[in-house]
Amino acid sequence: MTITQLQYVLAVAEHKNFTLAAEKCFVTQPTLSMQIQKIEEELNILIFDRSKKPIQLTDIGQKIVSQAKNIVNEADRIKDIVEQQKGFIGGEFRLGIIPTIMPTLLPMFLNNFIKKYPKVKLLIEELNTEEIILKLKNGHLDAAIAATPLEDEKIKEIVLYFEPFVAYIPEHHASFQKEEIEVADLNLNEILLLQDGHCFRDGILNLCKSVSDADQTNFQIQSGSFETLIKLADEGLGTTLLPYLHTLDLKESDKLKLRNFKEPKPAREVSLIYPKSELKMQIIDALRSTIAGVVKGAIVFQNVQIISPLQKKA
């Protein structure tokens, strides 16, 4: 039994298809099938039920896959230990970032990071939180930047900063005259939301307690971008909430429509998250220190109330 054979098993378990697994492992399908069959013969069991479409794990196969993940992770850790001993900070590093953080935070730290650590090849992917968690657990991401806490025992979190929610209130709205607003001033029926799948949307719903408390309106708008929500608010279709860093790049005329919340300000917690296996920690630490260095001047808030990014079940 070899590490490579176990990697083939994990690939089939993930993709539920021998041909697709072979493509992902850059081998021919007969080669992959033969290596998996060798393990099954050695153990005198079947890992996969090939009679089902898509292919399913057998009961014993599920236990073997769980252990195989640990073994492959520990094998990767050996390489990691050697690199840390040598003080080497380099190699490929796969980083996921949620869409409501990517356009504001990435430009702030990326140039600094690649100049300071030129041997690191960053592969950055924009993903929602659900996709990030799945890819972290499947070993397809090394780390990610997301809103936390995620309350997942298989994922570790390093808090980077707290980012307050800021209200965008057009001039025609009653709350426009207020210098600061309170959560009680929010009317969920009036708030323009990001489309489903964004944790920032779920944070707003948690802030406003429950969407079920809302009355039915004669229209429903959900968008994938803050820019669209701002334009819709300016057209008199409601108000919206923005993450603080997004407000820094607004036009001066739009900044006049921003209203901060009274303290403690509702905020999201933004963290660097990674699997409990703690591989490539030298790069994770380098990312943390680089981001901390650039955000500390732009965003410093302490008296905040952290709003959960998790969708609350009814």
VENDAHU-V45928 format. One record per backbone hydrogen bond with DSSP energy under -1.0 kcal/mol. NH is the residue of the N-H (numbers start at 0). CO is the residue of the C=O. Records with the same first field share a line. If there is no record, write none. Layout:
NH: CO, CO
This chain:
5: 1
6: 2
7: 3
8: 4
9: 5
10: 6
11: 7
12: 8
13: 9
14: 10
15: 11
20: 16
21: 17
22: 18
23: 19
24: 20
26: 21
31: 27
32: 28
33: 29
34: 30
35: 31
36: 32
37: 33
38: 34
39: 35
40: 36
41: 37
42: 38
43: 39
44: 39
48: 55
51: 48
54: 15
55: 48
57: 46
61: 57
62: 58
63: 59
64: 60
65: 61
66: 62
67: 63
68: 64
69: 65
70: 66
71: 67
72: 68
73: 69
74: 70
75: 71
76: 72
77: 73
78: 74
79: 75
80: 76
81: 77
82: 78
83: 79
84: 80
85: 81
87: 82
90: 118
92: 120
94: 122
95: 142
96: 124
97: 144
100: 97
101: 97
104: 100
105: 101
108: 104
109: 105
112: 108
113: 109
114: 110
115: 111
116: 112
119: 116
120: 90
122: 92
124: 94
126: 96
131: 127
132: 128
133: 129
134: 130
135: 131
136: 132
137: 133
139: 134
140: 134
141: 93
142: 93
143: 272
144: 95
145: 270
147: 268
154: 151
155: 273
157: 271
159: 269
160: 269
162: 267
164: 265
165: 241
166: 258
167: 239
168: 256
172: 169
175: 172
177: 174
180: 259
184: 181
185: 182
189: 186
191: 238
194: 222
197: 194
201: 197
202: 198
203: 199
204: 200
205: 201
206: 202
207: 203
208: 205
209: 207
212: 209
213: 210
222: 192
228: 224
229: 225
230: 226
231: 227
232: 228
233: 229
234: 230
235: 232
236: 231
238: 189
239: 167
241: 165
243: 163
245: 242
246: 243
249: 246
254: 250
256: 253
257: 254
258: 166
261: 180
264: 302
266: 304
267: 162
269: 160
270: 145
271: 157
272: 143
273: 155
275: 153
277: 274
283: 279
284: 280
285: 281
286: 282
287: 283
288: 284
289: 285
290: 286
291: 287
292: 288
293: 289
294: 290
295: 291
298: 294
303: 301
304: 264
306: 266
